[in-house]
């Protein structure tokens, strides 16, 4: 994205138009996954384990097209489904999918409470030979932090199966060789981002260290910034404050070439299982408002994480992958834009009435339809918890 652009840039842009692939009852050849990951215990710490040249070159070339957020709406070019279908015969989906990519908040858990029946579903999917990945826009934890959460909820998930937007931010900086600039990153966000930046050796400041900072707003008061900041990353931050916003806007408005990066644009999130809470779109919107700039987006629906998964595991047939999530504008858009099958679960932020257009859609979700929807993913096996 050209600096100062008023449009958000998706890292990697949006793949070419994806025609709707109807699920057939006849089984197709399985997707090829080179190398496998069975028994792997080593963290995927960076993108350098891959042929980064191809991934980075493709991503940066796509970025140059300045694809807008509406890419999976009728204006964006991706074929739009007229209506989502309630999944009545699960085998229609299960027999035609080898790899499931699950969102976490609203799909696997709500806040710190697991959705009933999920452990049984995951075990059955694995027993059926399905490969599972968990891709979350929540940047508050690193992959190591998310593995601990999965374990605490009784789920056996390996770190190499987890992809978070905090990891995506670090991966993006590595792709673009940010470390070679000698610059630092200012973080609005929590420790998930800083832990991932530490793994790739990118220096940073801010984050949780600034949660108690308060600017001097008396006569002559000012916030002094580090002039070696080359990027501002904005992730979900439960300790957002005026000092952080002022520091970010000074970096972006006054430091030439300083890049604005957002982990995600989610409007709401699940901090608890009792209600929805304001999401990272709130923080990003505040920074956009005082800078007049839109960020480079690294989380869903940007394709960086699916490109990484496909490259690492040698996946050649994306139509055998199903993205399962609770959000139309992130999860389902992510799947539709990148050639995946899509299934919406009603266990999160999207209601059936909204999906079926019985009530007005939220802004940004217009025209986005999954192929299938379920009440929860327990419907894959008829589990009633």
Buried (B, 14 or more C-beta within 10 A) or exposed (E): BEEEBEEBBBBBBBBEEBEEBEBEEEEBEEBEBEEEBEEEEEBBBBBEEBEBEEBBEBBBEBBEEBBBBBBBBEEBBBEBBEEBBEBEEBEBBBBBBBBBBBBBBBBBBBBEEBBEBBBEBBEBBEEEEBBBBBBBBBBBBBBBBBBEBBEEBEBEBBBBBBBBBBBBBBBBBBBBEBBEBEBBBBBBBBBBBBBBBBBBEBBBBBBBEBBEBEBEEEEEEEBEBBEEBBBBBBBBBEBBBEBBBBBBBBBBEEBEEBBBBBBBBBBBBBBEEEEBBBBBBBBBBBBBEBBEBBBBBBBBBBBBBBBBBBBBBEBEBBBBBBBBBBBBBBBBBBBBBBBBBBBBBBBBBBEBEBBEEEEEBBEBBBBBBBBBBBEBBBBBBEBEE
